[in-house]
Structures are given as structure tokens and as C-alpha cells.
Amino acid sequence: MPQFDAIVSVALAGLALSATPGPSMLYVLSRSVGQSRAAGLASALGLCVGGMILAIATALGLATLFMRFDWVVVALRYVGSAYLIWLGLGMIRSARTDAQVDFDVKEVVHMPISLIIWQGILVEVLNPKTVLFFALFLPPFVTAGGGAGQAMGGMAHLQLLFLGILVPLTAIPSDLFVAYMGGTMTNVINREKAVREYLAVIGGIILIGIALNLHLDFL
């Protein structure tokens, strides 16, 4: 079981990323506006399930790697925290530009709810950026939660699985809200450009702060 500070850090990072308008939010929004609210909810469910599958697969693979090569734990801790800083700086740097881009929800081909769920799962599982995110995002928190020795032991699987599944769960509130609000959400996102910019900047600062805390331990 990860330590409480690791759980809080992962949850905050996940919320910071999911609350910022991006491809996943647009995918759910397109289904909600282009087909129905139920279709939007189904796409959100598919993304969540796909994220969990990817998190489990990534976590099991990383845990096996940790037990074979102890140096990987330390290396991924630094690479992972650097990745968080890179994500945070990217969010801050592009906040103003991204906020000026209107969300254009185009017409989608109507599909059965079951097929939409499967589509959402595939969209998440087959996304190479998501695979990279899990591979670099999880290890620093496992190390911080129990130390390198524990990460290389049997607890690695449990910690990685817990934290990995937590990431897609943090996206559920924002995805459900977007699916439920539909067209209203589109208008709000396009109108409140300043709010979008502030959210991106705040999210970036949170990610950078979490990464620095992994090494400086100021919280």
C-alpha cells in the first residue's frame, strides 16, 4: 500500500491533468453533443476502463523490471520527476495559446452504446502518449512511498497497481461533468478563455510542485 502522501500527490496530478481541456475531454464532448448524453457517458466509461487496463499492464511490467534491476528504480525516479516538470512547464507555456482555440465539436457517426465503450477503451489503450505517461509517471511515487528496497520487493506490484488505477479514476468527475453538460459545456469552454488559461497554469504549477517535492520533501 502506498503512503498517504504518494496517494495524494497522484490524485492531485491526475485531477490537474483531467481538469484541463484536452483530447480526452473533446472526445467525450463530441459524443455527448454529436449523439447523446448517454453516448458521452459511455465514452467516458470506455476511457476509464481503458486507462485501468493500461495502468494494470504497465504496473505489472514495471514491478517485474524493478525486481530484476534495482538501478531502474532510481533512474525512473529522476526521469519520472523530470517528465512531470516537463509536462507542467508545457502546460504553463502553452496556456494562453491553447485557451484561445475554440472547441469545435463536429458531427459524429452514431453507434450503439456498447460499441462506444469499446471504442473508448481502444482509444486509451492504443494511445502511445498514455503508455509513456504511465511508464514515467508511476515510478517516482512508488519510490517515495516506500523506498527503493520496498519498491523492489513484493510491495511493488501493490503500490503500482493502486496508484495506476487511481489515475483514470481521477478523470471520472470531469469526464462525467462534460458528458452531462454537453453543448452547454462547449459554450462555457469557448467563452471562458481566461478561466481555461488560469486552470492550465495552476495545473502546471501543481505538477512542477509535486515533482520537486519528490526530491526536496518540503510537504
Biotite code that builds the C-alpha atoms (Angstrom):
import biotite.structure as struc

atoms = struc.array([
    struc.Atom([0.000, 0.000, 0.000], chain_id="A", res_id=1, res_name="MET", atom_name="CA", element="C"),
    struc.Atom([1.476, 3.387, -0.985], chain_id="A", res_id=2, res_name="PRO", atom_name="CA", element="C"),
    struc.Atom([1.959, 6.013, 1.681], chain_id="A", res_id=3, res_name="GLN", atom_name="CA", element="C"),
    struc.Atom([-0.694, 8.686, 2.077], chain_id="A", res_id=4, res_name="PHE", atom_name="CA", element="C"),
    struc.Atom([1.433, 11.480, 0.601], chain_id="A", res_id=5, res_name="ASP", atom_name="CA", element="C"),
    struc.Atom([2.050, 9.424, -2.556], chain_id="A", res_id=6, res_name="ALA", atom_name="CA", element="C"),
    struc.Atom([-1.702, 8.805, -2.956], chain_id="A", res_id=7, res_name="ILE", atom_name="CA", element="C"),
    struc.Atom([-2.491, 12.499, -2.507], chain_id="A", res_id=8, res_name="VAL", atom_name="CA", element="C"),
    struc.Atom([0.228, 13.513, -4.974], chain_id="A", res_id=9, res_name="SER", atom_name="CA", element="C"),
    struc.Atom([-1.002, 11.124, -7.684], chain_id="A", res_id=10, res_name="VAL", atom_name="CA", element="C"),
    struc.Atom([-4.623, 12.192, -7.139], chain_id="A", res_id=11, res_name="ALA", atom_name="CA", element="C"),
    struc.Atom([-3.708, 15.894, -7.388], chain_id="A", res_id=12, res_name="LEU", atom_name="CA", element="C"),
    struc.Atom([-1.638, 15.319, -10.519], chain_id="A", res_id=13, res_name="ALA", atom_name="CA", element="C"),
    struc.Atom([-4.454, 13.336, -12.115], chain_id="A", res_id=14, res_name="GLY", atom_name="CA", element="C"),
    struc.Atom([-7.035, 15.994, -11.260], chain_id="A", res_id=15, res_name="LEU", atom_name="CA", element="C"),
    struc.Atom([-4.765, 18.761, -12.579], chain_id="A", res_id=16, res_name="ALA", atom_name="CA", element="C"),
    struc.Atom([-4.415, 16.989, -15.910], chain_id="A", res_id=17, res_name="LEU", atom_name="CA", element="C"),
    struc.Atom([-8.053, 15.925, -16.277], chain_id="A", res_id=18, res_name="SER", atom_name="CA", element="C"),
    struc.Atom([-9.469, 19.353, -15.387], chain_id="A", res_id=19, res_name="ALA", atom_name="CA", element="C"),
    struc.Atom([-7.568, 20.983, -18.262], chain_id="A", res_id=20, res_name="THR", atom_name="CA", element="C"),
    struc.Atom([-9.398, 20.747, -21.623], chain_id="A", res_id=21, res_name="PRO", atom_name="CA", element="C"),
    struc.Atom([-7.642, 18.284, -23.902], chain_id="A", res_id=22, res_name="GLY", atom_name="CA", element="C"),
    struc.Atom([-8.173, 15.413, -26.403], chain_id="A", res_id=23, res_name="PRO", atom_name="CA", element="C"),
    struc.Atom([-9.985, 13.125, -23.934], chain_id="A", res_id=24, res_name="SER", atom_name="CA", element="C"),
    struc.Atom([-12.382, 15.869, -22.901], chain_id="A", res_id=25, res_name="MET", atom_name="CA", element="C"),
    struc.Atom([-13.051, 16.725, -26.552], chain_id="A", res_id=26, res_name="LEU", atom_name="CA", element="C"),
    struc.Atom([-13.679, 13.046, -27.324], chain_id="A", res_id=27, res_name="TYR", atom_name="CA", element="C"),
    struc.Atom([-16.315, 12.775, -24.593], chain_id="A", res_id=28, res_name="VAL", atom_name="CA", element="C"),
    struc.Atom([-17.800, 16.131, -25.556], chain_id="A", res_id=29, res_name="LEU", atom_name="CA", element="C"),
    struc.Atom([-18.087, 15.142, -29.227], chain_id="A", res_id=30, res_name="SER", atom_name="CA", element="C"),
    struc.Atom([-20.032, 12.023, -28.339], chain_id="A", res_id=31, res_name="ARG", atom_name="CA", element="C"),
    struc.Atom([-22.286, 13.873, -25.922], chain_id="A", res_id=32, res_name="SER", atom_name="CA", element="C"),
    struc.Atom([-23.121, 16.707, -28.325], chain_id="A", res_id=33, res_name="VAL", atom_name="CA", element="C"),
    struc.Atom([-22.953, 14.751, -31.566], chain_id="A", res_id=34, res_name="GLY", atom_name="CA", element="C"),
    struc.Atom([-25.030, 11.773, -30.438], chain_id="A", res_id=35, res_name="GLN", atom_name="CA", element="C"),
    struc.Atom([-26.495, 11.865, -26.931], chain_id="A", res_id=36, res_name="SER", atom_name="CA", element="C"),
    struc.Atom([-25.730, 12.312, -23.256], chain_id="A", res_id=37, res_name="ARG", atom_name="CA", element="C"),
    struc.Atom([-25.744, 8.519, -22.850], chain_id="A", res_id=38, res_name="ALA", atom_name="CA", element="C"),
    struc.Atom([-23.153, 8.246, -25.620], chain_id="A", res_id=39, res_name="ALA", atom_name="CA", element="C"),
    struc.Atom([-20.973, 10.802, -23.825], chain_id="A", res_id=40, res_name="GLY", atom_name="CA", element="C"),
    struc.Atom([-21.221, 8.857, -20.588], chain_id="A", res_id=41, res_name="LEU", atom_name="CA", element="C"),
    struc.Atom([-20.391, 5.634, -22.437], chain_id="A", res_id=42, res_name="ALA", atom_name="CA", element="C"),
    struc.Atom([-17.282, 7.186, -23.982], chain_id="A", res_id=43, res_name="SER", atom_name="CA", element="C"),
    struc.Atom([-16.188, 8.399, -20.536], chain_id="A", res_id=44, res_name="ALA", atom_name="CA", element="C"),
    struc.Atom([-16.658, 4.874, -19.176], chain_id="A", res_id=45, res_name="LEU", atom_name="CA", element="C"),
    struc.Atom([-14.632, 3.422, -22.044], chain_id="A", res_id=46, res_name="GLY", atom_name="CA", element="C"),
    struc.Atom([-11.759, 5.814, -21.439], chain_id="A", res_id=47, res_name="LEU", atom_name="CA", element="C"),
    struc.Atom([-11.748, 4.960, -17.739], chain_id="A", res_id=48, res_name="CYS", atom_name="CA", element="C"),
    struc.Atom([-11.740, 1.196, -18.313], chain_id="A", res_id=49, res_name="VAL", atom_name="CA", element="C"),
    struc.Atom([-9.023, 1.553, -20.946], chain_id="A", res_id=50, res_name="GLY", atom_name="CA", element="C"),
    struc.Atom([-6.943, 3.608, -18.537], chain_id="A", res_id=51, res_name="GLY", atom_name="CA", element="C"),
    struc.Atom([-7.301, 0.950, -15.848], chain_id="A", res_id=52, res_name="MET", atom_name="CA", element="C"),
    struc.Atom([-6.269, -1.836, -18.234], chain_id="A", res_id=53, res_name="ILE", atom_name="CA", element="C"),
    struc.Atom([-3.237, 0.145, -19.327], chain_id="A", res_id=54, res_name="LEU", atom_name="CA", element="C"),
    struc.Atom([-2.366, 1.044, -15.731], chain_id="A", res_id=55, res_name="ALA", atom_name="CA", element="C"),
    struc.Atom([-2.508, -2.597, -14.633], chain_id="A", res_id=56, res_name="ILE", atom_name="CA", element="C"),
    struc.Atom([-0.403, -3.817, -17.565], chain_id="A", res_id=57, res_name="ALA", atom_name="CA", element="C"),
    struc.Atom([2.168, -1.062, -17.083], chain_id="A", res_id=58, res_name="THR", atom_name="CA", element="C"),
    struc.Atom([2.341, -1.547, -13.323], chain_id="A", res_id=59, res_name="ALA", atom_name="CA", element="C"),
    struc.Atom([2.929, -5.295, -13.570], chain_id="A", res_id=60, res_name="LEU", atom_name="CA", element="C"),
    struc.Atom([5.643, -4.803, -16.157], chain_id="A", res_id=61, res_name="GLY", atom_name="CA", element="C"),
    struc.Atom([7.400, -2.128, -14.113], chain_id="A", res_id=62, res_name="LEU", atom_name="CA", element="C"),
    struc.Atom([7.251, -4.179, -10.922], chain_id="A", res_id=63, res_name="ALA", atom_name="CA", element="C"),
    struc.Atom([8.948, -7.104, -12.668], chain_id="A", res_id=64, res_name="THR", atom_name="CA", element="C"),
    struc.Atom([11.598, -4.759, -14.043], chain_id="A", res_id=65, res_name="LEU", atom_name="CA", element="C"),
    struc.Atom([12.221, -3.278, -10.585], chain_id="A", res_id=66, res_name="PHE", atom_name="CA", element="C"),
    struc.Atom([12.811, -6.700, -9.053], chain_id="A", res_id=67, res_name="MET", atom_name="CA", element="C"),
    struc.Atom([15.392, -7.615, -11.718], chain_id="A", res_id=68, res_name="ARG", atom_name="CA", element="C"),
    struc.Atom([17.294, -4.349, -11.980], chain_id="A", res_id=69, res_name="PHE", atom_name="CA", element="C"),
    struc.Atom([17.499, -2.246, -8.833], chain_id="A", res_id=70, res_name="ASP", atom_name="CA", element="C"),
    struc.Atom([19.142, 0.696, -10.650], chain_id="A", res_id=71, res_name="TRP", atom_name="CA", element="C"),
    struc.Atom([15.971, 1.184, -12.716], chain_id="A", res_id=72, res_name="VAL", atom_name="CA", element="C"),
    struc.Atom([14.139, 2.352, -9.583], chain_id="A", res_id=73, res_name="VAL", atom_name="CA", element="C"),
    struc.Atom([16.479, 5.273, -9.025], chain_id="A", res_id=74, res_name="VAL", atom_name="CA", element="C"),
    struc.Atom([16.747, 6.096, -12.730], chain_id="A", res_id=75, res_name="ALA", atom_name="CA", element="C"),
    struc.Atom([12.989, 6.197, -13.283], chain_id="A", res_id=76, res_name="LEU", atom_name="CA", element="C"),
    struc.Atom([12.524, 8.296, -10.179], chain_id="A", res_id=77, res_name="ARG", atom_name="CA", element="C"),
    struc.Atom([14.604, 11.080, -11.709], chain_id="A", res_id=78, res_name="TYR", atom_name="CA", element="C"),
    struc.Atom([13.286, 10.571, -15.237], chain_id="A", res_id=79, res_name="VAL", atom_name="CA", element="C"),
    struc.Atom([9.704, 10.495, -13.970], chain_id="A", res_id=80, res_name="GLY", atom_name="CA", element="C"),
    struc.Atom([10.030, 13.663, -11.914], chain_id="A", res_id=81, res_name="SER", atom_name="CA", element="C"),
    struc.Atom([11.727, 15.384, -14.874], chain_id="A", res_id=82, res_name="ALA", atom_name="CA", element="C"),
    struc.Atom([8.783, 14.253, -17.027], chain_id="A", res_id=83, res_name="TYR", atom_name="CA", element="C"),
    struc.Atom([6.332, 15.838, -14.577], chain_id="A", res_id=84, res_name="LEU", atom_name="CA", element="C"),
    struc.Atom([8.273, 19.106, -14.682], chain_id="A", res_id=85, res_name="ILE", atom_name="CA", element="C"),
    struc.Atom([8.295, 18.955, -18.492], chain_id="A", res_id=86, res_name="TRP", atom_name="CA", element="C"),
    struc.Atom([4.512, 18.426, -18.538], chain_id="A", res_id=87, res_name="LEU", atom_name="CA", element="C"),
    struc.Atom([3.984, 21.272, -16.081], chain_id="A", res_id=88, res_name="GLY", atom_name="CA", element="C"),
    struc.Atom([6.188, 23.709, -17.994], chain_id="A", res_id=89, res_name="LEU", atom_name="CA", element="C"),
    struc.Atom([4.446, 22.718, -21.228], chain_id="A", res_id=90, res_name="GLY", atom_name="CA", element="C"),
    struc.Atom([1.031, 23.439, -19.711], chain_id="A", res_id=91, res_name="MET", atom_name="CA", element="C"),
    struc.Atom([2.181, 26.850, -18.465], chain_id="A", res_id=92, res_name="ILE", atom_name="CA", element="C"),
    struc.Atom([3.972, 27.777, -21.695], chain_id="A", res_id=93, res_name="ARG", atom_name="CA", element="C"),
    struc.Atom([1.008, 26.910, -23.953], chain_id="A", res_id=94, res_name="SER", atom_name="CA", element="C"),
    struc.Atom([-1.753, 28.021, -21.561], chain_id="A", res_id=95, res_name="ALA", atom_name="CA", element="C"),
    struc.Atom([-2.546, 31.303, -23.307], chain_id="A", res_id=96, res_name="ARG", atom_name="CA", element="C"),
    struc.Atom([-2.322, 29.877, -26.838], chain_id="A", res_id=97, res_name="THR", atom_name="CA", element="C"),
    struc.Atom([-4.447, 26.818, -26.050], chain_id="A", res_id=98, res_name="ASP", atom_name="CA", element="C"),
    struc.Atom([-7.047, 28.944, -24.284], chain_id="A", res_id=99, res_name="ALA", atom_name="CA", element="C"),
    struc.Atom([-7.644, 30.966, -27.455], chain_id="A", res_id=100, res_name="GLN", atom_name="CA", element="C"),
    struc.Atom([-8.535, 27.871, -29.509], chain_id="A", res_id=101, res_name="VAL", atom_name="CA", element="C"),
    struc.Atom([-12.270, 27.206, -29.680], chain_id="A", res_id=102, res_name="ASP", atom_name="CA", element="C"),
    struc.Atom([-13.539, 23.684, -29.161], chain_id="A", res_id=103, res_name="PHE", atom_name="CA", element="C"),
    struc.Atom([-15.114, 22.622, -32.467], chain_id="A", res_id=104, res_name="ASP", atom_name="CA", element="C"),
    struc.Atom([-17.420, 19.669, -31.841], chain_id="A", res_id=105, res_name="VAL", atom_name="CA", element="C"),
    struc.Atom([-18.126, 18.058, -35.195], chain_id="A", res_id=106, res_name="LYS", atom_name="CA", element="C"),
    struc.Atom([-20.843, 15.618, -36.158], chain_id="A", res_id=107, res_name="GLU", atom_name="CA", element="C"),
    struc.Atom([-20.043, 12.009, -35.291], chain_id="A", res_id=108, res_name="VAL", atom_name="CA", element="C"),
    struc.Atom([-21.307, 8.720, -36.673], chain_id="A", res_id=109, res_name="VAL", atom_name="CA", element="C"),
    struc.Atom([-23.976, 7.332, -34.337], chain_id="A", res_id=110, res_name="HIS", atom_name="CA", element="C"),
    struc.Atom([-23.012, 3.994, -32.810], chain_id="A", res_id=111, res_name="MET", atom_name="CA", element="C"),
    struc.Atom([-24.511, 1.588, -30.244], chain_id="A", res_id=112, res_name="PRO", atom_name="CA", element="C"),
    struc.Atom([-23.566, 2.294, -26.627], chain_id="A", res_id=113, res_name="ILE", atom_name="CA", element="C"),
    struc.Atom([-21.634, -0.973, -26.308], chain_id="A", res_id=114, res_name="SER", atom_name="CA", element="C"),
    struc.Atom([-19.524, -0.104, -29.353], chain_id="A", res_id=115, res_name="LEU", atom_name="CA", element="C"),
    struc.Atom([-18.809, 3.382, -27.997], chain_id="A", res_id=116, res_name="ILE", atom_name="CA", element="C"),
    struc.Atom([-17.485, 1.844, -24.771], chain_id="A", res_id=117, res_name="ILE", atom_name="CA", element="C"),
    struc.Atom([-15.193, -0.450, -26.735], chain_id="A", res_id=118, res_name="TRP", atom_name="CA", element="C"),
    struc.Atom([-14.043, 2.474, -28.853], chain_id="A", res_id=119, res_name="GLN", atom_name="CA", element="C"),
    struc.Atom([-13.183, 4.445, -25.716], chain_id="A", res_id=120, res_name="GLY", atom_name="CA", element="C"),
    struc.Atom([-11.186, 1.502, -24.344], chain_id="A", res_id=121, res_name="ILE", atom_name="CA", element="C"),
    struc.Atom([-9.211, 1.158, -27.577], chain_id="A", res_id=122, res_name="LEU", atom_name="CA", element="C"),
    struc.Atom([-8.596, 4.904, -27.846], chain_id="A", res_id=123, res_name="VAL", atom_name="CA", element="C"),
    struc.Atom([-6.983, 4.878, -24.393], chain_id="A", res_id=124, res_name="GLU", atom_name="CA", element="C"),
    struc.Atom([-5.094, 1.567, -24.592], chain_id="A", res_id=125, res_name="VAL", atom_name="CA", element="C"),
    struc.Atom([-3.620, 2.202, -28.047], chain_id="A", res_id=126, res_name="LEU", atom_name="CA", element="C"),
    struc.Atom([-2.518, 5.763, -27.305], chain_id="A", res_id=127, res_name="ASN", atom_name="CA", element="C"),
    struc.Atom([1.322, 5.730, -27.146], chain_id="A", res_id=128, res_name="PRO", atom_name="CA", element="C"),
    struc.Atom([1.362, 9.011, -25.186], chain_id="A", res_id=129, res_name="LYS", atom_name="CA", element="C"),
    struc.Atom([-0.769, 7.398, -22.484], chain_id="A", res_id=130, res_name="THR", atom_name="CA", element="C"),
    struc.Atom([1.558, 4.398, -22.322], chain_id="A", res_id=131, res_name="VAL", atom_name="CA", element="C"),
    struc.Atom([4.538, 6.737, -21.896], chain_id="A", res_id=132, res_name="LEU", atom_name="CA", element="C"),
    struc.Atom([2.671, 8.700, -19.239], chain_id="A", res_id=133, res_name="PHE", atom_name="CA", element="C"),
    struc.Atom([2.063, 5.646, -17.057], chain_id="A", res_id=134, res_name="PHE", atom_name="CA", element="C"),
    struc.Atom([5.594, 4.299, -17.550], chain_id="A", res_id=135, res_name="ALA", atom_name="CA", element="C"),
    struc.Atom([7.197, 7.567, -16.389], chain_id="A", res_id=136, res_name="LEU", atom_name="CA", element="C"),
    struc.Atom([4.516, 8.875, -14.057], chain_id="A", res_id=137, res_name="PHE", atom_name="CA", element="C"),
    struc.Atom([4.132, 5.990, -11.593], chain_id="A", res_id=138, res_name="LEU", atom_name="CA", element="C"),
    struc.Atom([7.701, 5.007, -10.525], chain_id="A", res_id=139, res_name="PRO", atom_name="CA", element="C"),
    struc.Atom([8.638, 8.219, -8.661], chain_id="A", res_id=140, res_name="PRO", atom_name="CA", element="C"),
    struc.Atom([5.667, 7.882, -6.323], chain_id="A", res_id=141, res_name="PHE", atom_name="CA", element="C"),
    struc.Atom([6.315, 4.217, -5.609], chain_id="A", res_id=142, res_name="VAL", atom_name="CA", element="C"),
    struc.Atom([9.882, 5.045, -4.605], chain_id="A", res_id=143, res_name="THR", atom_name="CA", element="C"),
    struc.Atom([8.747, 7.962, -2.452], chain_id="A", res_id=144, res_name="ALA", atom_name="CA", element="C"),
    struc.Atom([6.066, 5.830, -0.878], chain_id="A", res_id=145, res_name="GLY", atom_name="CA", element="C"),
    struc.Atom([8.231, 3.030, 0.425], chain_id="A", res_id=146, res_name="GLY", atom_name="CA", element="C"),
    struc.Atom([11.845, 3.458, -0.571], chain_id="A", res_id=147, res_name="GLY", atom_name="CA", element="C"),
    struc.Atom([13.848, 1.624, -3.184], chain_id="A", res_id=148, res_name="ALA", atom_name="CA", element="C"),
    struc.Atom([14.132, -1.561, -1.152], chain_id="A", res_id=149, res_name="GLY", atom_name="CA", element="C"),
    struc.Atom([10.406, -1.881, -0.741], chain_id="A", res_id=150, res_name="GLN", atom_name="CA", element="C"),
    struc.Atom([9.787, -0.956, -4.379], chain_id="A", res_id=151, res_name="ALA", atom_name="CA", element="C"),
    struc.Atom([11.953, -3.902, -5.476], chain_id="A", res_id=152, res_name="MET", atom_name="CA", element="C"),
    struc.Atom([10.102, -6.315, -3.204], chain_id="A", res_id=153, res_name="GLY", atom_name="CA", element="C"),
    struc.Atom([6.656, -7.805, -3.332], chain_id="A", res_id=154, res_name="GLY", atom_name="CA", element="C"),
    struc.Atom([5.027, -4.482, -2.426], chain_id="A", res_id=155, res_name="MET", atom_name="CA", element="C"),
    struc.Atom([5.977, -3.027, -5.823], chain_id="A", res_id=156, res_name="ALA", atom_name="CA", element="C"),
    struc.Atom([3.033, -4.720, -7.537], chain_id="A", res_id=157, res_name="HIS", atom_name="CA", element="C"),
    struc.Atom([0.527, -3.473, -4.967], chain_id="A", res_id=158, res_name="LEU", atom_name="CA", element="C"),
    struc.Atom([1.821, 0.094, -4.947], chain_id="A", res_id=159, res_name="GLN", atom_name="CA", element="C"),
    struc.Atom([1.999, 0.371, -8.723], chain_id="A", res_id=160, res_name="LEU", atom_name="CA", element="C"),
    struc.Atom([-1.434, -1.187, -9.189], chain_id="A", res_id=161, res_name="LEU", atom_name="CA", element="C"),
    struc.Atom([-3.062, 1.068, -6.601], chain_id="A", res_id=162, res_name="PHE", atom_name="CA", element="C"),
    struc.Atom([-1.528, 4.266, -7.956], chain_id="A", res_id=163, res_name="LEU", atom_name="CA", element="C"),
    struc.Atom([-2.010, 3.218, -11.578], chain_id="A", res_id=164, res_name="GLY", atom_name="CA", element="C"),
    struc.Atom([-5.738, 2.573, -11.152], chain_id="A", res_id=165, res_name="ILE", atom_name="CA", element="C"),
    struc.Atom([-6.079, 5.827, -9.223], chain_id="A", res_id=166, res_name="LEU", atom_name="CA", element="C"),
    struc.Atom([-5.047, 7.880, -12.273], chain_id="A", res_id=167, res_name="VAL", atom_name="CA", element="C"),
    struc.Atom([-8.048, 7.061, -14.538], chain_id="A", res_id=168, res_name="PRO", atom_name="CA", element="C"),
    struc.Atom([-10.371, 7.285, -11.533], chain_id="A", res_id=169, res_name="LEU", atom_name="CA", element="C"),
    struc.Atom([-9.391, 10.930, -11.023], chain_id="A", res_id=170, res_name="THR", atom_name="CA", element="C"),
    struc.Atom([-10.599, 11.702, -14.556], chain_id="A", res_id=171, res_name="ALA", atom_name="CA", element="C"),
    struc.Atom([-14.121, 10.362, -13.905], chain_id="A", res_id=172, res_name="ILE", atom_name="CA", element="C"),
    struc.Atom([-15.593, 13.543, -12.301], chain_id="A", res_id=173, res_name="PRO", atom_name="CA", element="C"),
    struc.Atom([-14.512, 15.861, -15.122], chain_id="A", res_id=174, res_name="SER", atom_name="CA", element="C"),
    struc.Atom([-15.464, 13.366, -17.873], chain_id="A", res_id=175, res_name="ASP", atom_name="CA", element="C"),
    struc.Atom([-18.915, 12.770, -16.362], chain_id="A", res_id=176, res_name="LEU", atom_name="CA", element="C"),
    struc.Atom([-19.461, 16.504, -15.959], chain_id="A", res_id=177, res_name="PHE", atom_name="CA", element="C"),
    struc.Atom([-18.515, 17.136, -19.589], chain_id="A", res_id=178, res_name="VAL", atom_name="CA", element="C"),
    struc.Atom([-20.731, 14.285, -20.831], chain_id="A", res_id=179, res_name="ALA", atom_name="CA", element="C"),
    struc.Atom([-23.693, 15.514, -18.799], chain_id="A", res_id=180, res_name="TYR", atom_name="CA", element="C"),
    struc.Atom([-23.375, 19.210, -19.676], chain_id="A", res_id=181, res_name="MET", atom_name="CA", element="C"),
    struc.Atom([-22.810, 18.605, -23.396], chain_id="A", res_id=182, res_name="GLY", atom_name="CA", element="C"),
    struc.Atom([-23.407, 21.686, -25.545], chain_id="A", res_id=183, res_name="GLY", atom_name="CA", element="C"),
    struc.Atom([-23.557, 23.962, -22.530], chain_id="A", res_id=184, res_name="THR", atom_name="CA", element="C"),
    struc.Atom([-20.052, 22.857, -21.614], chain_id="A", res_id=185, res_name="MET", atom_name="CA", element="C"),
    struc.Atom([-18.839, 23.639, -25.141], chain_id="A", res_id=186, res_name="THR", atom_name="CA", element="C"),
    struc.Atom([-20.148, 27.191, -24.898], chain_id="A", res_id=187, res_name="ASN", atom_name="CA", element="C"),
    struc.Atom([-18.626, 27.674, -21.443], chain_id="A", res_id=188, res_name="VAL", atom_name="CA", element="C"),
    struc.Atom([-15.219, 26.355, -22.535], chain_id="A", res_id=189, res_name="ILE", atom_name="CA", element="C"),
    struc.Atom([-15.154, 28.578, -25.605], chain_id="A", res_id=190, res_name="ASN", atom_name="CA", element="C"),
    struc.Atom([-16.404, 31.649, -23.730], chain_id="A", res_id=191, res_name="ARG", atom_name="CA", element="C"),
    struc.Atom([-14.308, 31.466, -20.555], chain_id="A", res_id=192, res_name="GLU", atom_name="CA", element="C"),
    struc.Atom([-10.877, 31.622, -22.161], chain_id="A", res_id=193, res_name="LYS", atom_name="CA", element="C"),
    struc.Atom([-9.289, 33.339, -19.155], chain_id="A", res_id=194, res_name="ALA", atom_name="CA", element="C"),
    struc.Atom([-10.508, 30.554, -16.851], chain_id="A", res_id=195, res_name="VAL", atom_name="CA", element="C"),
    struc.Atom([-9.020, 27.948, -19.192], chain_id="A", res_id=196, res_name="ARG", atom_name="CA", element="C"),
    struc.Atom([-5.706, 29.757, -19.136], chain_id="A", res_id=197, res_name="GLU", atom_name="CA", element="C"),
    struc.Atom([-5.680, 30.005, -15.336], chain_id="A", res_id=198, res_name="TYR", atom_name="CA", element="C"),
    struc.Atom([-6.579, 26.317, -14.968], chain_id="A", res_id=199, res_name="LEU", atom_name="CA", element="C"),
    struc.Atom([-3.709, 25.315, -17.247], chain_id="A", res_id=200, res_name="ALA", atom_name="CA", element="C"),
    struc.Atom([-1.224, 27.497, -15.361], chain_id="A", res_id=201, res_name="VAL", atom_name="CA", element="C"),
    struc.Atom([-2.415, 26.217, -11.968], chain_id="A", res_id=202, res_name="ILE", atom_name="CA", element="C"),
    struc.Atom([-2.280, 22.623, -13.223], chain_id="A", res_id=203, res_name="GLY", atom_name="CA", element="C"),
    struc.Atom([1.259, 23.128, -14.489], chain_id="A", res_id=204, res_name="GLY", atom_name="CA", element="C"),
    struc.Atom([2.380, 24.629, -11.183], chain_id="A", res_id=205, res_name="ILE", atom_name="CA", element="C"),
    struc.Atom([0.853, 21.684, -9.307], chain_id="A", res_id=206, res_name="ILE", atom_name="CA", element="C"),
    struc.Atom([2.741, 19.162, -11.468], chain_id="A", res_id=207, res_name="LEU", atom_name="CA", element="C"),
    struc.Atom([6.039, 21.006, -11.029], chain_id="A", res_id=208, res_name="ILE", atom_name="CA", element="C"),
    struc.Atom([5.471, 21.300, -7.275], chain_id="A", res_id=209, res_name="GLY", atom_name="CA", element="C"),
    struc.Atom([4.749, 17.574, -6.961], chain_id="A", res_id=210, res_name="ILE", atom_name="CA", element="C"),
    struc.Atom([7.898, 16.699, -8.919], chain_id="A", res_id=211, res_name="ALA", atom_name="CA", element="C"),
    struc.Atom([10.095, 18.958, -6.782], chain_id="A", res_id=212, res_name="LEU", atom_name="CA", element="C"),
    struc.Atom([8.540, 17.603, -3.586], chain_id="A", res_id=213, res_name="ASN", atom_name="CA", element="C"),
    struc.Atom([9.650, 14.089, -4.565], chain_id="A", res_id=214, res_name="LEU", atom_name="CA", element="C"),
    struc.Atom([13.258, 15.203, -4.053], chain_id="A", res_id=215, res_name="HIS", atom_name="CA", element="C"),
    struc.Atom([13.067, 18.156, -1.659], chain_id="A", res_id=216, res_name="LEU", atom_name="CA", element="C"),
    struc.Atom([10.283, 16.737, 0.551], chain_id="A", res_id=217, res_name="ASP", atom_name="CA", element="C"),
    struc.Atom([9.003, 20.160, 1.583], chain_id="A", res_id=218, res_name="PHE", atom_name="CA", element="C"),
    struc.Atom([5.435, 18.917, 2.161], chain_id="A", res_id=219, res_name="LEU", atom_name="CA", element="C"),
])
